[in-house]
Amino acid sequence: MGLDNPVHILLLLVVLLLVFGAKRLPEIGKSLGEGMRGFKDSLSGASNHDSLSQSVAAPQPAPAPVPAPSEPASVEKS
């Protein structure tokens, strides 16, 4: 009994697919993963969110464009 049997996991996935549909399952998985990550971070006391917001808030300046090299003057031979 339980989810250790592959048939039970397959049955659960089929029921989830029928209830939520194929479009909503990736969204549900993403939000569940974010929630679990937030829960883990709150238990460990580590806050990765602060360092990410600081790096996003201060974007790096774009490099100056390099001018194209001028074409050498063609030498005409007479």
Backbone as JSON Lines, residues from 0, in Angstrom:
{"i":0,"aa":"M","n":[0.84,-1.18,0.0],"ca":[0.0,0.0,0.0],"c":[0.88,1.24,0.0]}
{"i":1,"aa":"G","n":[0.45,2.28,-0.61],"ca":[1.23,3.51,-0.63],"c":[1.73,3.84,-2.03]}
{"i":2,"aa":"L","n":[2.64,4.79,-2.09],"ca":[3.15,5.24,-3.38],"c":[4.44,4.53,-3.79]}
{"i":3,"aa":"D","n":[4.81,3.46,-3.11],"ca":[6.0,2.74,-3.5],"c":[5.75,1.84,-4.71]}
{"i":4,"aa":"N","n":[4.5,1.59,-5.03],"ca":[4.14,0.76,-6.18],"c":[4.0,1.66,-7.42]}
{"i":5,"aa":"P","n":[4.68,1.36,-8.53],"ca":[4.58,2.2,-9.73],"c":[3.17,2.31,-10.29]}
{"i":6,"aa":"V","n":[2.35,1.31,-10.07],"ca":[0.97,1.36,-10.57],"c":[0.19,2.44,-9.83]}
{"i":7,"aa":"H","n":[0.44,2.6,-8.53],"ca":[-0.25,3.63,-7.76],"c":[0.17,5.03,-8.22]}
{"i":8,"aa":"I","n":[1.45,5.19,-8.51],"ca":[1.93,6.49,-8.99],"c":[1.32,6.8,-10.35]}
{"i":9,"aa":"L","n":[1.25,5.82,-11.22],"ca":[0.65,6.01,-12.54],"c":[-0.83,6.37,-12.43]}
{"i":10,"aa":"L","n":[-1.54,5.69,-11.55],"ca":[-2.96,5.99,-11.34],"c":[-3.13,7.42,-10.8]}
{"i":11,"aa":"L","n":[-2.28,7.83,-9.9],"ca":[-2.35,9.18,-9.36],"c":[-2.09,10.22,-10.46]}
{"i":12,"aa":"L","n":[-1.11,9.96,-11.32],"ca":[-0.83,10.89,-12.41],"c":[-1.98,10.98,-13.41]}
{"i":13,"aa":"V","n":[-2.64,9.86,-13.68],"ca":[-3.8,9.87,-14.59],"c":[-4.94,10.68,-13.99]}
{"i":14,"aa":"V","n":[-5.18,10.5,-12.7],"ca":[-6.25,11.26,-12.04],"c":[-5.93,12.75,-12.05]}
{"i":15,"aa":"L","n":[-4.68,13.11,-11.77],"ca":[-4.28,14.53,-11.81],"c":[-4.43,15.11,-13.2]}
{"i":16,"aa":"L","n":[-4.09,14.34,-14.21],"ca":[-4.23,14.81,-15.58],"c":[-5.7,15.04,-15.94]}
{"i":17,"aa":"L","n":[-6.57,14.14,-15.49],"ca":[-8.0,14.3,-15.78],"c":[-8.61,15.47,-15.02]}
{"i":18,"aa":"V","n":[-8.17,15.68,-13.79],"ca":[-8.76,16.75,-12.98],"c":[-8.26,18.13,-13.41]}
{"i":19,"aa":"F","n":[-6.95,18.29,-13.59],"ca":[-6.39,19.61,-13.86],"c":[-6.15,19.88,-15.33]}
{"i":20,"aa":"G","n":[-5.96,18.89,-16.14],"ca":[-5.7,19.1,-17.55],"c":[-4.21,19.24,-17.82]}
{"i":21,"aa":"A","n":[-3.85,19.1,-19.08],"ca":[-2.44,19.1,-19.47],"c":[-1.81,20.48,-19.37]}
{"i":22,"aa":"K","n":[-2.61,21.54,-19.52],"ca":[-2.04,22.89,-19.48],"c":[-1.69,23.33,-18.06]}
{"i":23,"aa":"R","n":[-2.48,22.9,-17.09],"ca":[-2.28,23.37,-15.72],"c":[-1.22,22.59,-14.96]}
{"i":24,"aa":"L","n":[-0.91,21.36,-15.36],"ca":[0.04,20.55,-14.6],"c":[1.44,21.16,-14.51]}
{"i":25,"aa":"P","n":[2.02,21.71,-15.59],"ca":[3.35,22.34,-15.43],"c":[3.32,23.55,-14.49]}
{"i":26,"aa":"E","n":[2.24,24.33,-14.55],"ca":[2.12,25.49,-13.65],"c":[2.02,25.05,-12.2]}
{"i":27,"aa":"I","n":[1.28,23.98,-11.95],"ca":[1.14,23.46,-10.59],"c":[2.48,22.93,-10.1]}
{"i":28,"aa":"G","n":[3.2,22.23,-10.95],"ca":[4.51,21.71,-10.56],"c":[5.5,22.82,-10.25]}
{"i":29,"aa":"K","n":[5.47,23.88,-11.05],"ca":[6.38,25.01,-10.82],"c":[6.06,25.7,-9.5]}
{"i":30,"aa":"S","n":[4.81,25.96,-9.25],"ca":[4.44,26.64,-8.0],"c":[4.72,25.75,-6.79]}
{"i":31,"aa":"L","n":[4.53,24.45,-6.93],"ca":[4.84,23.53,-5.84],"c":[6.34,23.5,-5.56]}
{"i":32,"aa":"G","n":[7.15,23.51,-6.6],"ca":[8.6,23.55,-6.43],"c":[9.08,24.83,-5.77]}
{"i":33,"aa":"E","n":[8.49,25.97,-6.18],"ca":[8.86,27.24,-5.56],"c":[8.46,27.27,-4.09]}
{"i":34,"aa":"G","n":[7.3,26.71,-3.78],"ca":[6.87,26.66,-2.39],"c":[7.77,25.79,-1.54]}
{"i":35,"aa":"M","n":[8.17,24.65,-2.08],"ca":[9.07,23.76,-1.34],"c":[10.44,24.41,-1.14]}
{"i":36,"aa":"R","n":[10.92,25.13,-2.16],"ca":[12.21,25.81,-2.06],"c":[12.14,26.92,-1.01]}
{"i":37,"aa":"G","n":[11.04,27.67,-1.01],"ca":[10.87,28.71,-0.01],"c":[10.79,28.15,1.39]}
{"i":38,"aa":"F","n":[10.1,27.03,1.55],"ca":[9.99,26.38,2.85],"c":[11.36,25.92,3.34]}
{"i":39,"aa":"K","n":[12.14,25.31,2.44],"ca":[13.48,24.84,2.8],"c":[14.38,26.01,3.19]}
{"i":40,"aa":"D","n":[14.3,27.11,2.43],"ca":[15.1,28.29,2.75],"c":[14.71,28.9,4.1]}
{"i":41,"aa":"S","n":[13.42,28.89,4.41],"ca":[12.99,29.45,5.68],"c":[13.44,28.59,6.85]}
{"i":42,"aa":"L","n":[13.53,27.27,6.65],"ca":[14.01,26.4,7.72],"c":[15.51,26.55,7.93]}
{"i":43,"aa":"S","n":[16.26,26.68,6.84],"ca":[17.71,26.77,6.97],"c":[18.16,28.18,7.33]}
{"i":44,"aa":"G","n":[17.32,29.17,7.13],"ca":[17.68,30.55,7.45],"c":[18.46,31.23,6.34]}
{"i":45,"aa":"A","n":[18.75,30.51,5.27],"ca":[19.48,31.1,4.15],"c":[18.51,31.86,3.27]}
{"i":46,"aa":"S","n":[18.94,33.03,2.86],"ca":[18.09,33.83,1.98],"c":[18.85,34.12,0.7]}
{"i":47,"aa":"N","n":[18.57,33.37,-0.31],"ca":[19.19,33.55,-1.62],"c":[18.47,34.64,-2.38]}
{"i":48,"aa":"H","n":[17.28,35.01,-1.93],"ca":[16.45,35.97,-2.63],"c":[17.06,37.37,-2.57]}
{"i":49,"aa":"D","n":[17.69,37.75,-1.44],"ca":[18.26,39.08,-1.29],"c":[19.41,39.31,-2.26]}
{"i":50,"aa":"S","n":[20.3,38.35,-2.39],"ca":[21.44,38.52,-3.28],"c":[20.99,38.56,-4.74]}
{"i":51,"aa":"L","n":[19.94,37.83,-5.08],"ca":[19.44,37.86,-6.45],"c":[18.83,39.21,-6.78]}
{"i":52,"aa":"S","n":[18.08,39.8,-5.84],"ca":[17.44,41.07,-6.12],"c":[18.47,42.18,-6.25]}
{"i":53,"aa":"Q","n":[19.6,42.09,-5.52],"ca":[20.63,43.1,-5.63],"c":[21.35,43.0,-6.97]}
{"i":54,"aa":"S","n":[21.6,41.79,-7.43],"ca":[22.3,41.65,-8.71],"c":[21.41,42.04,-9.87]}
{"i":55,"aa":"V","n":[20.11,41.87,-9.74],"ca":[19.2,42.25,-10.8],"c":[18.99,43.76,-10.79]}
{"i":56,"aa":"A","n":[19.0,44.37,-9.6],"ca":[18.73,45.8,-9.48],"c":[19.86,46.64,-10.07]}
{"i":57,"aa":"A","n":[21.08,46.16,-10.1],"ca":[22.22,46.92,-10.61],"c":[22.74,46.26,-11.89]}
{"i":58,"aa":"P","n":[22.12,46.57,-13.03],"ca":[22.58,45.94,-14.27],"c":[23.94,46.5,-14.68]}
{"i":59,"aa":"Q","n":[24.7,45.7,-15.37],"ca":[26.01,46.11,-15.85],"c":[25.84,47.0,-17.08]}
{"i":60,"aa":"P","n":[26.67,48.05,-17.2],"ca":[26.56,48.92,-18.39],"c":[26.99,48.16,-19.63]}
{"i":61,"aa":"A","n":[26.37,48.51,-20.72],"ca":[26.7,47.86,-22.0],"c":[28.05,48.37,-22.48]}
{"i":62,"aa":"P","n":[28.84,47.51,-23.1],"ca":[30.15,47.96,-23.61],"c":[29.96,48.93,-24.77]}
{"i":63,"aa":"A","n":[30.91,49.85,-24.89],"ca":[30.84,50.85,-25.96],"c":[31.02,50.15,-27.31]}
{"i":64,"aa":"P","n":[30.28,50.59,-28.31],"ca":[30.42,49.95,-29.62],"c":[31.81,50.23,-30.21]}
{"i":65,"aa":"V","n":[32.36,49.25,-30.84],"ca":[33.67,49.37,-31.47],"c":[33.46,49.84,-32.9]}
{"i":66,"aa":"P","n":[34.13,50.93,-33.28],"ca":[33.94,51.4,-34.67],"c":[34.54,50.41,-35.66]}
{"i":67,"aa":"A","n":[33.89,50.33,-36.8],"ca":[34.35,49.41,-37.84],"c":[35.65,49.94,-38.43]}
{"i":68,"aa":"P","n":[36.58,49.05,-38.72],"ca":[37.84,49.53,-39.32],"c":[37.58,50.11,-40.7]}
{"i":69,"aa":"S","n":[38.3,51.2,-40.96],"ca":[38.1,51.84,-42.27],"c":[38.8,50.99,-43.34]}
{"i":70,"aa":"E","n":[38.23,51.01,-44.52],"ca":[38.79,50.22,-45.61],"c":[40.04,50.91,-46.15]}
{"i":71,"aa":"P","n":[41.07,50.16,-46.43],"ca":[42.28,50.8,-46.98],"c":[42.02,51.36,-48.38]}
{"i":72,"aa":"A","n":[42.68,52.47,-48.64],"ca":[42.51,53.09,-49.96],"c":[43.1,52.18,-51.02]}
{"i":73,"aa":"S","n":[42.35,52.0,-52.06],"ca":[42.86,51.12,-53.13],"c":[43.9,51.88,-53.94]}
{"i":74,"aa":"V","n":[44.97,51.22,-54.23],"ca":[46.06,51.84,-54.99],"c":[45.89,51.43,-56.44]}
{"i":75,"aa":"E","n":[45.75,52.43,-57.28],"ca":[45.58,52.14,-58.71],"c":[46.95,52.14,-59.37]}
{"i":76,"aa":"K","n":[47.2,51.15,-60.12],"ca":[48.47,51.07,-60.88],"c":[48.2,51.51,-62.31]}
{"i":77,"aa":"S","n":[49.1,52.32,-62.84],"ca":[48.92,52.75,-64.22],"c":[49.86,52.05,-65.14]}
